[in-house]
Protein backbone atom coordinates (compact mmCIF):
# COMPACT_ATOMS: atom_id res chain seq x y z
CA UNK A 1 0.00 0.00 0.00
CA UNK A 2 1.22 2.36 -0.40
CA UNK A 3 1.84 4.34 2.73
CA UNK A 4 -1.19 5.38 4.79
CA UNK A 5 -3.19 4.65 5.30
CA UNK A 6 -3.38 4.29 6.21
CA UNK A 7 -6.66 5.15 6.50
CA UNK A 8 -10.90 1.07 1.10
CA UNK A 9 -8.57 -6.15 -15.91
CA UNK A 10 -10.94 -3.45 -14.58
CA UNK A 11 -12.38 -0.08 -15.40
CA UNK A 12 -13.02 2.48 -12.68
CA UNK A 13 -16.68 1.95 -11.85
CA UNK A 14 -16.81 -1.57 -13.28
CA UNK A 15 -13.96 -2.70 -11.05
CA UNK A 16 -16.06 -2.53 -7.88
CA UNK A 17 -19.06 -4.12 -9.56
CA UNK A 18 -16.80 -6.97 -10.67
CA UNK A 19 -15.42 -7.32 -7.16
CA UNK A 20 -18.89 -7.84 -5.75
CA UNK A 21 -20.40 -9.65 -8.69
CA UNK A 22 -17.65 -12.21 -9.09
CA UNK A 23 -17.52 -13.18 -5.41
CA UNK A 24 -19.27 -16.17 -3.96
CA UNK A 25 -20.75 -16.70 -0.54
CA UNK A 26 -19.24 -18.79 2.23
CA UNK A 27 -21.27 -22.03 2.25
CA UNK A 28 -23.19 -22.58 5.46
CA UNK A 29 -23.03 -25.96 7.12
CA UNK A 30 -26.48 -27.04 8.39
CA UNK A 31 -26.74 -27.87 12.06
CA UNK A 32 -26.82 -31.64 12.74
CA UNK A 33 -30.14 -33.12 13.91
CA UNK A 34 -30.53 -33.56 17.69
CA UNK A 35 -29.26 -36.88 19.02
CA UNK A 36 -31.56 -39.22 20.89
CA UNK A 37 -30.83 -39.55 24.62
CA UNK A 38 -28.87 -42.67 25.45
CA UNK A 39 -26.64 -43.92 28.21
CA UNK A 40 -23.85 -44.55 25.72
CA UNK A 41 -22.48 -41.43 23.99
CA UNK A 42 -22.71 -41.58 20.23
CA UNK A 43 -19.30 -41.77 18.54
CA UNK A 44 -18.21 -38.59 16.78
CA UNK A 45 -18.93 -38.36 13.09
CA UNK A 46 -15.52 -38.78 11.37
CA UNK A 47 -16.68 -36.49 8.55
CA UNK A 48 -16.84 -33.48 10.86
CA UNK A 49 -13.90 -34.21 13.17
CA UNK A 50 -10.86 -32.18 12.19
CA UNK A 51 -7.70 -34.25 11.79
CA UNK A 52 -5.04 -33.62 14.43
CA UNK A 53 -2.49 -30.98 13.51
CA UNK A 54 1.06 -32.24 13.07
CA UNK A 55 3.03 -29.81 15.22
CA UNK A 56 6.09 -30.34 13.06
CA UNK A 57 4.16 -29.14 10.00
CA UNK A 58 3.06 -25.86 11.60
CA UNK A 59 5.12 -22.90 10.37
CA UNK A 60 5.89 -19.84 12.51
CA UNK A 61 6.27 -16.73 10.36
CA UNK A 62 7.26 -13.76 12.49
CA UNK A 63 3.89 -12.44 13.65
CA UNK A 64 1.77 -15.40 12.54
CA UNK A 65 1.29 -19.13 12.86
CA UNK A 66 0.56 -21.13 9.70
CA UNK A 67 -1.38 -24.36 10.11
CA UNK A 68 -1.48 -26.80 7.15
CA UNK A 69 -5.03 -27.64 6.03
CA UNK A 70 -6.65 -29.58 3.17
CA UNK A 71 -7.82 -27.67 0.10
CA UNK A 72 -11.39 -28.49 1.06
CA UNK A 73 -11.14 -25.98 3.93
CA UNK A 74 -10.91 -23.05 1.48
CA UNK A 75 -14.48 -21.73 1.01
CA UNK A 76 -15.47 -21.23 -2.61
CA UNK A 77 -12.20 -22.56 -4.06
CA UNK A 78 -13.99 -24.46 -6.83
CA UNK A 79 -15.83 -21.36 -8.07
CA UNK A 80 -13.27 -18.55 -8.24
CA UNK A 81 -12.50 -16.95 -11.62
CA UNK A 82 -8.79 -17.65 -11.35
CA UNK A 83 -7.76 -15.82 -14.52
CA UNK A 84 -8.30 -12.51 -12.72
CA UNK A 85 -5.90 -13.52 -9.95
CA UNK A 86 -3.47 -14.96 -12.49
CA UNK A 87 -2.97 -11.51 -14.00
CA UNK A 88 -2.13 -10.12 -10.56
CA UNK A 89 0.24 -13.03 -9.90
CA UNK A 90 2.05 -12.38 -13.19
CA UNK A 91 2.61 -8.83 -11.95
CA UNK A 92 4.25 -10.27 -8.81
CA UNK A 93 6.50 -12.30 -11.10
CA UNK A 94 8.00 -9.02 -12.30
CA UNK A 95 9.66 -8.80 -8.86
CA UNK A 96 9.36 -12.26 -7.31
CA UNK A 97 10.85 -13.31 -4.03
CA UNK A 98 13.17 -16.35 -3.91
CA UNK A 99 10.40 -18.74 -2.84
CA UNK A 100 8.07 -17.99 -5.76
CA UNK A 101 10.57 -17.13 -8.51
CA UNK A 102 10.95 -20.81 -9.60
CA UNK A 103 7.17 -21.02 -10.19
CA UNK A 104 6.95 -18.00 -12.48
CA UNK A 105 7.78 -19.82 -15.77
CA UNK A 106 4.97 -22.30 -15.04
CA UNK A 107 2.62 -19.45 -14.12
CA UNK A 108 3.30 -17.74 -17.44
CA UNK A 109 2.63 -20.93 -19.41
CA UNK A 110 -0.63 -21.44 -17.52
CA UNK A 111 -1.83 -17.89 -18.21
CA UNK A 112 -3.57 -19.25 -21.33
CA UNK A 113 -4.93 -22.28 -19.49
CA UNK A 114 -8.50 -22.63 -18.29
CA UNK A 115 -9.60 -22.44 -14.66
CA UNK A 116 -9.60 -26.22 -14.18
CA UNK A 117 -5.96 -26.46 -15.32
CA UNK A 118 -4.95 -23.58 -13.09
CA UNK A 119 -6.81 -25.08 -10.13
CA UNK A 120 -5.17 -28.46 -10.63
CA UNK A 121 -1.74 -26.82 -10.81
CA UNK A 122 -2.35 -24.92 -7.57
CA UNK A 123 -3.29 -28.13 -5.78
CA UNK A 124 -0.27 -30.01 -7.12
CA UNK A 125 2.35 -27.35 -6.38
CA UNK A 126 1.09 -25.48 -3.30
CA UNK A 127 0.02 -26.27 0.25
CA UNK A 128 -2.68 -24.16 1.96
CA UNK A 129 -1.86 -22.87 5.44
CA UNK A 130 -4.49 -21.26 7.64
CA UNK A 131 -3.11 -18.04 9.08
CA UNK A 132 -3.56 -17.68 12.84
CA UNK A 133 -2.21 -15.39 15.53
CA UNK A 134 1.20 -16.42 16.80
CA UNK A 135 -0.26 -18.02 19.92
CA UNK A 136 -2.86 -19.89 17.85
CA UNK A 137 -5.64 -18.11 19.72
CA UNK A 138 -7.45 -16.64 16.72
CA UNK A 139 -7.98 -17.39 13.04
CA UNK A 140 -10.34 -14.51 12.22
CA UNK A 141 -9.34 -10.88 11.84
CA UNK A 142 -10.31 -7.64 10.11
CA UNK A 143 -10.69 -6.71 6.44
CA UNK A 144 -10.82 -3.11 5.26
CA UNK A 145 -10.40 -1.64 1.77
CA UNK A 146 -8.60 1.15 -0.02
CA UNK A 147 -8.78 2.80 -3.42
CA UNK A 148 -7.38 5.48 -5.73
CA UNK A 149 -9.33 8.72 -5.63
CA UNK A 150 -10.05 10.38 -8.99
CA UNK A 151 -9.76 14.14 -8.61
CA UNK A 152 -9.59 17.32 -10.66
CA UNK A 153 -6.71 19.74 -10.10
CA UNK A 154 -4.88 22.68 -11.59
CA UNK A 155 -1.19 23.21 -12.00
CA UNK A 156 -1.42 26.77 -10.66
CA UNK A 157 -3.58 28.13 -7.80
CA UNK A 158 -6.65 30.28 -8.35
CA UNK A 159 -10.39 30.14 -9.02
CA UNK A 160 -10.91 28.12 -5.85
CA UNK A 161 -8.06 25.67 -6.52
CA UNK A 162 -6.11 26.62 -3.41
CA UNK A 163 -5.36 23.34 -1.57
CA UNK A 164 -1.80 22.30 -2.49
CA UNK A 165 -0.34 18.82 -2.83
CA UNK A 166 3.43 18.88 -2.31
CA UNK A 167 6.42 16.97 -3.54
CA UNK A 168 8.91 15.75 -0.92
CA UNK A 169 10.74 18.83 0.44
CA UNK A 170 14.49 19.01 0.80
CA UNK A 171 15.63 18.42 4.36
CA UNK A 172 13.18 15.75 5.43
CA UNK A 173 14.94 12.79 7.02
CA UNK A 174 13.09 9.47 7.24
CA UNK A 175 12.19 8.64 10.83
CA UNK A 176 12.58 12.19 12.08
CA UNK A 177 9.53 14.42 12.71
CA UNK A 178 9.10 17.49 10.52
CA UNK A 179 6.43 20.24 10.67
CA UNK A 180 2.92 18.97 11.51
CA UNK A 181 -0.15 19.71 9.42
CA UNK A 182 -1.15 22.57 11.72
CA UNK A 183 2.38 24.01 11.63
CA UNK A 184 2.47 23.83 7.83
CA UNK A 185 -0.75 25.84 7.73
CA UNK A 186 0.29 28.43 10.34
CA UNK A 187 4.07 28.82 10.70
CA UNK A 188 5.96 31.12 8.29
CA UNK A 189 9.15 28.99 8.41
CA UNK A 190 7.16 25.83 7.51
CA UNK A 191 5.53 27.65 4.60
CA UNK A 192 8.92 28.95 3.49
CA UNK A 193 10.28 25.39 3.45
CA UNK A 194 7.45 24.38 1.10
CA UNK A 195 7.64 27.39 -1.20
CA UNK A 196 7.89 26.15 -4.79
CA UNK A 197 7.22 22.54 -3.80
CA UNK A 198 3.53 22.34 -4.77
CA UNK A 199 2.79 19.85 -7.55
CA UNK A 200 -0.93 20.57 -7.99
CA UNK A 201 -3.84 22.39 -6.38
CA UNK A 202 -7.25 20.95 -5.43
CA UNK A 203 -10.46 22.76 -4.52
CA UNK A 204 -11.31 20.76 -1.39
CA UNK A 205 -8.75 20.36 1.43
CA UNK A 206 -10.66 17.28 2.59
CA UNK A 207 -9.96 15.67 -0.80
CA UNK A 208 -6.28 16.44 -0.18
CA UNK A 209 -6.48 14.67 3.19
CA UNK A 210 -8.25 11.67 1.65
CA UNK A 211 -5.61 11.43 -1.09
CA UNK A 212 -2.87 11.46 1.54
CA UNK A 213 -4.60 8.72 3.52
CA UNK A 214 -5.02 6.51 0.45
CA UNK A 215 -1.43 7.19 -0.64
CA UNK A 216 -2.04 7.75 -4.36
CA UNK A 217 -4.60 9.06 -6.80
CA UNK A 218 -5.52 9.71 -10.43
CA UNK A 219 -5.63 13.41 -11.15
CA UNK A 220 -7.07 15.23 -14.17
CA UNK A 221 -4.79 18.28 -14.33
CA UNK A 222 -5.45 21.52 -16.17
CA UNK A 223 -2.16 23.07 -17.30
CA UNK A 224 -1.53 26.84 -17.55
CA UNK A 225 -2.17 26.70 -21.32
CA UNK A 226 -5.61 25.16 -20.76
CA UNK A 227 -4.63 21.65 -21.86
CA UNK A 228 -5.56 18.73 -19.58
CA UNK A 229 -3.79 15.48 -18.85
CA UNK A 230 -4.31 12.48 -16.58
CA UNK A 231 -1.48 11.81 -14.13
CA UNK A 232 -0.95 9.70 -11.06
CA UNK A 233 0.31 11.09 -7.78
CA UNK A 234 2.22 8.34 -5.97
CA UNK A 235 3.51 8.23 -2.41
CA UNK A 236 6.96 9.78 -1.96
CA UNK A 237 7.24 10.18 1.82
CA UNK A 238 5.69 11.88 4.84
CA UNK A 239 6.53 14.40 7.53
CA UNK A 240 7.36 11.83 10.23
CA UNK A 241 4.36 12.75 12.36
CA UNK A 242 2.02 10.05 13.74
CA UNK A 243 -1.13 9.21 11.81
CA UNK A 244 -4.31 10.07 13.70
CA UNK A 245 -7.76 9.04 12.46
CA UNK A 246 -10.15 11.95 12.09
CA UNK A 247 -13.03 9.47 12.21
CA UNK A 248 -11.88 8.16 15.57
CA UNK A 249 -11.57 11.75 16.84
CA UNK A 250 -15.20 12.39 15.89
CA UNK A 251 -16.34 9.14 17.51
CA UNK A 252 -14.51 9.84 20.77
CA UNK A 253 -16.12 13.29 20.97
CA UNK A 254 -19.56 11.84 20.34
CA UNK A 255 -19.93 13.90 17.14
CA UNK A 256 -21.12 10.95 15.05
CA UNK A 257 -21.68 7.21 15.10
CA UNK A 258 -20.73 6.43 11.50
CA UNK A 259 -16.98 7.08 11.14
CA UNK A 260 -16.86 5.94 7.50
CA UNK A 261 -15.86 8.51 4.90
CA UNK A 262 -19.49 8.96 3.80
CA UNK A 263 -20.33 9.59 7.45
CA UNK A 264 -17.48 12.07 7.85
CA UNK A 265 -18.53 13.89 4.68
CA UNK A 266 -22.09 14.16 5.99
CA UNK A 267 -20.81 15.62 9.28
CA UNK A 268 -18.66 18.16 7.41
CA UNK A 269 -21.66 19.25 5.33
CA UNK A 270 -23.41 20.13 8.59
CA UNK A 271 -20.33 21.77 10.16
CA UNK A 272 -18.42 23.50 7.33
CA UNK A 273 -16.87 25.97 9.78
CA UNK A 274 -15.00 23.09 11.47
CA UNK A 275 -13.13 21.73 8.45
CA UNK A 276 -9.77 23.13 9.57
CA UNK A 277 -10.27 21.81 13.09
CA UNK A 278 -10.90 18.33 11.73
CA UNK A 279 -7.92 18.42 9.36
CA UNK A 280 -5.52 19.39 12.15
CA UNK A 281 -6.45 16.28 14.14
CA UNK A 282 -4.21 14.29 11.76
CA UNK A 283 -0.71 15.80 12.01
CA UNK A 284 0.74 13.54 9.30
CA UNK A 285 1.18 15.03 5.82
CA UNK A 286 2.04 12.84 2.84
CA UNK A 287 4.18 14.07 -0.06
CA UNK A 288 3.89 12.81 -3.62
CA UNK A 289 5.71 12.27 -6.87
CA UNK A 290 3.98 12.73 -10.21
CA UNK A 291 3.88 9.88 -12.73
CA UNK A 292 2.60 9.77 -16.28
CA UNK A 293 -0.44 7.53 -16.72
CA UNK A 294 -0.48 5.69 -20.05
CA UNK A 295 -3.48 3.79 -21.41
CA UNK A 296 -1.84 0.55 -20.27
CA UNK A 297 -1.05 1.86 -16.78
CA UNK A 298 -4.63 3.09 -16.44
CA UNK A 299 -5.80 -0.54 -16.25
CA UNK A 300 -3.90 -1.11 -13.01
CA UNK A 301 -3.53 0.64 -9.70
CA UNK A 302 -0.40 2.27 -8.29
CA UNK A 303 2.67 0.28 -7.40
CA UNK A 304 2.43 -1.35 -4.01
CA UNK A 305 5.16 -2.05 -1.50
CA UNK A 306 6.25 -5.10 -3.51
CA UNK A 307 7.04 -2.70 -6.36
CA UNK A 308 4.44 -3.99 -8.83
CA UNK A 309 1.15 -2.42 -9.99
CA UNK A 310 -1.91 -3.37 -7.95
CA UNK A 311 -4.84 -5.21 -9.53
CA UNK A 312 -8.36 -4.17 -8.45
CA UNK A 313 -10.08 -6.94 -6.54
CA UNK A 314 -6.96 -9.14 -6.51
CA UNK A 315 -4.32 -7.23 -4.53
CA UNK A 316 -4.21 -6.88 -0.77
CA UNK A 317 -2.04 -5.01 1.69
CA UNK A 318 -0.71 -7.16 4.54
CA UNK A 319 1.75 -7.02 7.38
CA UNK A 320 4.92 -8.37 5.73
CA UNK A 321 6.01 -9.64 9.13
CA UNK A 322 3.16 -12.15 8.83
CA UNK A 323 2.81 -12.77 5.08
CA UNK A 324 5.69 -12.16 2.63
CA UNK A 325 5.14 -9.91 -0.38
CA UNK A 326 4.19 -11.80 -3.52
CA UNK A 327 2.46 -14.63 -1.65
CA UNK A 328 -0.80 -15.97 -3.10
CA UNK A 329 -3.47 -15.86 -0.39
CA UNK A 330 -6.97 -17.29 -0.21
CA UNK A 331 -9.25 -14.65 1.31
CA UNK A 332 -12.69 -15.23 2.81
CA UNK A 333 -14.86 -12.46 4.22
CA UNK A 334 -18.59 -12.15 4.82
CA UNK A 335 -20.25 -8.89 5.77
CA UNK A 336 -22.79 -6.24 4.93
CA UNK A 337 -20.55 -4.58 2.33
CA UNK A 338 -19.39 -7.54 0.25
CA UNK A 339 -19.03 -11.33 0.20
CA UNK A 340 -15.58 -12.53 -0.86
CA UNK A 341 -14.05 -15.96 -1.45
CA UNK A 342 -11.11 -15.51 -3.79
CA UNK A 343 -7.45 -15.81 -4.60
CA UNK A 344 -5.53 -12.56 -3.99
CA UNK A 345 -1.88 -11.52 -3.94
CA UNK A 346 -0.06 -9.90 -1.02
CA UNK A 347 1.46 -6.92 -2.85
CA UNK A 348 1.26 -3.95 -0.51
CA UNK A 349 1.31 -2.79 3.11
CA UNK A 350 0.28 0.20 5.20
CA UNK A 351 0.91 1.74 8.59
CA UNK A 352 -2.48 0.58 9.90
CA UNK A 353 -2.07 -2.97 8.55
CA UNK A 354 -0.39 -4.82 11.40
CA UNK A 355 -0.64 -8.32 12.77
CA UNK A 356 -1.34 -11.78 11.42
CA UNK A 357 -5.03 -11.38 10.57
CA UNK A 358 -5.25 -7.96 9.00
CA UNK A 359 -5.65 -7.09 5.33
CA UNK A 360 -6.57 -4.07 3.23
CA UNK A 361 -8.33 -4.93 -0.04
CA UNK A 362 -7.59 -2.80 -3.12
CA UNK A 363 -10.92 -2.11 -4.84
CA UNK A 364 -9.84 0.12 -7.72
CA UNK A 365 -10.48 3.81 -8.39
CA UNK A 366 -13.26 6.34 -8.66
CA UNK A 367 -16.39 7.22 -6.75
CA UNK A 368 -17.93 3.74 -6.49
CA UNK A 369 -14.65 2.25 -5.32
CA UNK A 370 -14.41 5.04 -2.76
CA UNK A 371 -17.91 4.33 -1.48
CA UNK A 372 -17.06 0.65 -0.94
CA UNK A 373 -13.65 1.38 0.56
CA UNK A 374 -15.19 3.91 2.93
CA UNK A 375 -17.61 1.37 4.40
CA UNK A 376 -15.88 -2.01 4.20
CA UNK A 377 -14.97 -3.27 7.66
CA UNK A 378 -15.78 -6.91 8.30
CA UNK A 379 -14.39 -10.27 9.52
CA UNK A 380 -11.57 -11.93 7.63
CA UNK A 381 -9.92 -15.32 7.24
CA UNK A 382 -6.69 -15.91 5.33
CA UNK A 383 -4.88 -18.96 3.97
CA UNK A 384 -1.38 -18.62 2.53
CA UNK A 385 -0.69 -20.89 -0.47
CA UNK A 386 2.95 -21.88 -0.04
CA UNK A 387 5.10 -24.03 -2.36
CA UNK A 388 5.28 -27.60 -1.15
CA UNK A 389 9.03 -27.61 -1.71
CA UNK A 390 9.56 -24.62 0.64
CA UNK A 391 9.45 -24.31 4.41
C-alpha positions in Angstrom: 0.0 0.0 0.0 1.2 2.4 -0.4 1.8 4.3 2.7 -1.2 5.4 4.8 -3.2 4.6 5.3 -3.4 4.3 6.2 -6.7 5.1 6.5 -10.9 1.1 1.1 -8.6 -6.2 -15.9 -10.9 -3.5 -14.6 -12.4 -0.1 -15.4 -13.0 2.5 -12.7 -16.7 2.0 -11.8 -16.8 -1.6 -13.3 -14.0 -2.7 -11.0 -16.1 -2.5 -7.9 -19.1 -4.1 -9.6 -16.8 -7.0 -10.7 -15.4 -7.3 -7.2 -18.9 -7.8 -5.8 -20.4 -9.7 -8.7 -17.6 -12.2 -9.1 -17.5 -13.2 -5.4 -19.3 -16.2 -4.0 -20.8 -16.7 -0.5 -19.2 -18.8 2.2 -21.3 -22.0 2.2 -23.2 -22.6 5.5 -23.0 -26.0 7.1 -26.5 -27.0 8.4 -26.7 -27.9 12.1 -26.8 -31.6 12.7 -30.1 -33.1 13.9 -30.5 -33.6 17.7 -29.3 -36.9 19.0 -31.6 -39.2 20.9 -30.8 -39.5 24.6 -28.9 -42.7 25.4 -26.6 -43.9 28.2 -23.9 -44.5 25.7 -22.5 -41.4 24.0 -22.7 -41.6 20.2 -19.3 -41.8 18.5 -18.2 -38.6 16.8 -18.9 -38.4 13.1 -15.5 -38.8 11.4 -16.7 -36.5 8.6 -16.8 -33.5 10.9 -13.9 -34.2 13.2 -10.9 -32.2 12.2 -7.7 -34.3 11.8 -5.0 -33.6 14.4 -2.5 -31.0 13.5 1.1 -32.2 13.1 3.0 -29.8 15.2 6.1 -30.3 13.1 4.2 -29.1 10.0 3.1 -25.9 11.6 5.1 -22.9 10.4 5.9 -19.8 12.5 6.3 -16.7 10.4 7.3 -13.8 12.5 3.9 -12.4 13.6 1.8 -15.4 12.5 1.3 -19.1 12.9 0.6 -21.1 9.7 -1.4 -24.4 10.1 -1.5 -26.8 7.2 -5.0 -27.6 6.0 -6.6 -29.6 3.2 -7.8 -27.7 0.1 -11.4 -28.5 1.1 -11.1 -26.0 3.9 -10.9 -23.0 1.5 -14.5 -21.7 1.0 -15.5 -21.2 -2.6 -12.2 -22.6 -4.1 -14.0 -24.5 -6.8 -15.8 -21.4 -8.1 -13.3 -18.6 -8.2 -12.5 -17.0 -11.6 -8.8 -17.6 -11.3 -7.8 -15.8 -14.5 -8.3 -12.5 -12.7 -5.9 -13.5 -9.9 -3.5 -15.0 -12.5 -3.0 -11.5 -14.0 -2.1 -10.1 -10.6 0.2 -13.0 -9.9 2.0 -12.4 -13.2 2.6 -8.8 -11.9 4.2 -10.3 -8.8 6.5 -12.3 -11.1 8.0 -9.0 -12.3 9.7 -8.8 -8.9 9.4 -12.3 -7.3 10.9 -13.3 -4.0 13.2 -16.3 -3.9 10.4 -18.7 -2.8 8.1 -18.0 -5.8 10.6 -17.1 -8.5 10.9 -20.8 -9.6 7.2 -21.0 -10.2 6.9 -18.0 -12.5 7.8 -19.8 -15.8 5.0 -22.3 -15.0 2.6 -19.5 -14.1 3.3 -17.7 -17.4 2.6 -20.9 -19.4 -0.6 -21.4 -17.5 -1.8 -17.9 -18.2 -3.6 -19.2 -21.3 -4.9 -22.3 -19.5 -8.5 -22.6 -18.3 -9.6 -22.4 -14.7 -9.6 -26.2 -14.2 -6.0 -26.5 -15.3 -4.9 -23.6 -13.1 -6.8 -25.1 -10.1 -5.2 -28.5 -10.6 -1.7 -26.8 -10.8 -2.4 -24.9 -7.6 -3.3 -28.1 -5.8 -0.3 -30.0 -7.1 2.4 -27.3 -6.4 1.1 -25.5 -3.3 0.0 -26.3 0.3 -2.7 -24.2 2.0 -1.9 -22.9 5.4 -4.5 -21.3 7.6 -3.1 -18.0 9.1 -3.6 -17.7 12.8 -2.2 -15.4 15.5 1.2 -16.4 16.8 -0.3 -18.0 19.9 -2.9 -19.9 17.9 -5.6 -18.1 19.7 -7.4 -16.6 16.7 -8.0 -17.4 13.0 -10.3 -14.5 12.2 -9.3 -10.9 11.8 -10.3 -7.6 10.1 -10.7 -6.7 6.4 -10.8 -3.1 5.3 -10.4 -1.6 1.8 -8.6 1.2 0.0 -8.8 2.8 -3.4 -7.4 5.5 -5.7 -9.3 8.7 -5.6 -10.1 10.4 -9.0 -9.8 14.1 -8.6 -9.6 17.3 -10.7 -6.7 19.7 -10.1 -4.9 22.7 -11.6 -1.2 23.2 -12.0 -1.4 26.8 -10.7 -3.6 28.1 -7.8 -6.6 30.3 -8.3 -10.4 30.1 -9.0 -10.9 28.1 -5.9 -8.1 25.7 -6.5 -6.1 26.6 -3.4 -5.4 23.3 -1.6 -1.8 22.3 -2.5 -0.3 18.8 -2.8 3.4 18.9 -2.3 6.4 17.0 -3.5 8.9 15.8 -0.9 10.7 18.8 0.4 14.5 19.0 0.8 15.6 18.4 4.4 13.2 15.7 5.4 14.9 12.8 7.0 13.1 9.5 7.2 12.2 8.6 10.8 12.6 12.2 12.1 9.5 14.4 12.7 9.1 17.5 10.5 6.4 20.2 10.7 2.9 19.0 11.5 -0.2 19.7 9.4 -1.2 22.6 11.7 2.4 24.0 11.6 2.5 23.8 7.8 -0.8 25.8 7.7 0.3 28.4 10.3 4.1 28.8 10.7 6.0 31.1 8.3 9.1 29.0 8.4 7.2 25.8 7.5 5.5 27.7 4.6 8.9 28.9 3.5 10.3 25.4 3.4 7.4 24.4 1.1 7.6 27.4 -1.2 7.9 26.2 -4.8 7.2 22.5 -3.8 3.5 22.3 -4.8 2.8 19.9 -7.6 -0.9 20.6 -8.0 -3.8 22.4 -6.4 -7.2 21.0 -5.4 -10.5 22.8 -4.5 -11.3 20.8 -1.4 -8.7 20.4 1.4 -10.7 17.3 2.6 -10.0 15.7 -0.8 -6.3 16.4 -0.2 -6.5 14.7 3.2 -8.2 11.7 1.6 -5.6 11.4 -1.1 -2.9 11.5 1.5 -4.6 8.7 3.5 -5.0 6.5 0.4 -1.4 7.2 -0.6 -2.0 7.8 -4.4 -4.6 9.1 -6.8 -5.5 9.7 -10.4 -5.6 13.4 -11.1 -7.1 15.2 -14.2 -4.8 18.3 -14.3 -5.4 21.5 -16.2 -2.2 23.1 -17.3 -1.5 26.8 -17.6 -2.2 26.7 -21.3 -5.6 25.2 -20.8 -4.6 21.6 -21.9 -5.6 18.7 -19.6 -3.8 15.5 -18.8 -4.3 12.5 -16.6 -1.5 11.8 -14.1 -1.0 9.7 -11.1 0.3 11.1 -7.8 2.2 8.3 -6.0 3.5 8.2 -2.4 7.0 9.8 -2.0 7.2 10.2 1.8 5.7 11.9 4.8 6.5 14.4 7.5 7.4 11.8 10.2 4.4 12.8 12.4 2.0 10.0 13.7 -1.1 9.2 11.8 -4.3 10.1 13.7 -7.8 9.0 12.5 -10.2 12.0 12.1 -13.0 9.5 12.2 -11.9 8.2 15.6 -11.6 11.7 16.8 -15.2 12.4 15.9 -16.3 9.1 17.5 -14.5 9.8 20.8 -16.1 13.3 21.0 -19.6 11.8 20.3 -19.9 13.9 17.1 -21.1 11.0 15.1 -21.7 7.2 15.1 -20.7 6.4 11.5 -17.0 7.1 11.1 -16.9 5.9 7.5 -15.9 8.5 4.9 -19.5 9.0 3.8 -20.3 9.6 7.5 -17.5 12.1 7.9 -18.5 13.9 4.7 -22.1 14.2 6.0 -20.8 15.6 9.3 -18.7 18.2 7.4 -21.7 19.2 5.3 -23.4 20.1 8.6 -20.3 21.8 10.2 -18.4 23.5 7.3 -16.9 26.0 9.8 -15.0 23.1 11.5 -13.1 21.7 8.5 -9.8 23.1 9.6 -10.3 21.8 13.1 -10.9 18.3 11.7 -7.9 18.4 9.4 -5.5 19.4 12.1 -6.4 16.3 14.1 -4.2 14.3 11.8 -0.7 15.8 12.0 0.7 13.5 9.3 1.2 15.0 5.8 2.0 12.8 2.8 4.2 14.1 -0.1 3.9 12.8 -3.6 5.7 12.3 -6.9 4.0 12.7 -10.2 3.9 9.9 -12.7 2.6 9.8 -16.3 -0.4 7.5 -16.7 -0.5 5.7 -20.0 -3.5 3.8 -21.4 -1.8 0.5 -20.3 -1.0 1.9 -16.8 -4.6 3.1 -16.4 -5.8 -0.5 -16.2 -3.9 -1.1 -13.0 -3.5 0.6 -9.7 -0.4 2.3 -8.3 2.7 0.3 -7.4 2.4 -1.3 -4.0 5.2 -2.0 -1.5 6.2 -5.1 -3.5 7.0 -2.7 -6.4 4.4 -4.0 -8.8 1.1 -2.4 -10.0 -1.9 -3.4 -7.9 -4.8 -5.2 -9.5 -8.4 -4.2 -8.5 -10.1 -6.9 -6.5 -7.0 -9.1 -6.5 -4.3 -7.2 -4.5 -4.2 -6.9 -0.8 -2.0 -5.0 1.7 -0.7 -7.2 4.5 1.8 -7.0 7.4 4.9 -8.4 5.7 6.0 -9.6 9.1 3.2 -12.2 8.8 2.8 -12.8 5.1 5.7 -12.2 2.6 5.1 -9.9 -0.4 4.2 -11.8 -3.5 2.5 -14.6 -1.6 -0.8 -16.0 -3.1 -3.5 -15.9 -0.4 -7.0 -17.3 -0.2 -9.2 -14.6 1.3 -12.7 -15.2 2.8 -14.9 -12.5 4.2 -18.6 -12.2 4.8 -20.3 -8.9 5.8 -22.8 -6.2 4.9 -20.6 -4.6 2.3 -19.4 -7.5 0.3 -19.0 -11.3 0.2 -15.6 -12.5 -0.9 -14.1 -16.0 -1.4 -11.1 -15.5 -3.8 -7.4 -15.8 -4.6 -5.5 -12.6 -4.0 -1.9 -11.5 -3.9 -0.1 -9.9 -1.0 1.5 -6.9 -2.8 1.3 -3.9 -0.5 1.3 -2.8 3.1 0.3 0.2 5.2 0.9 1.7 8.6 -2.5 0.6 9.9 -2.1 -3.0 8.6 -0.4 -4.8 11.4 -0.6 -8.3 12.8 -1.3 -11.8 11.4 -5.0 -11.4 10.6 -5.3 -8.0 9.0 -5.7 -7.1 5.3 -6.6 -4.1 3.2 -8.3 -4.9 0.0 -7.6 -2.8 -3.1 -10.9 -2.1 -4.8 -9.8 0.1 -7.7 -10.5 3.8 -8.4 -13.3 6.3 -8.7 -16.4 7.2 -6.7 -17.9 3.7 -6.5 -14.6 2.3 -5.3 -14.4 5.0 -2.8 -17.9 4.3 -1.5 -17.1 0.7 -0.9 -13.7 1.4 0.6 -15.2 3.9 2.9 -17.6 1.4 4.4 -15.9 -2.0 4.2 -15.0 -3.3 7.7 -15.8 -6.9 8.3 -14.4 -10.3 9.5 -11.6 -11.9 7.6 -9.9 -15.3 7.2 -6.7 -15.9 5.3 -4.9 -19.0 4.0 -1.4 -18.6 2.5 -0.7 -20.9 -0.5 3.0 -21.9 0.0 5.1 -24.0 -2.4 5.3 -27.6 -1.2 9.0 -27.6 -1.7 9.6 -24.6 0.6 9.4 -24.3 4.4 
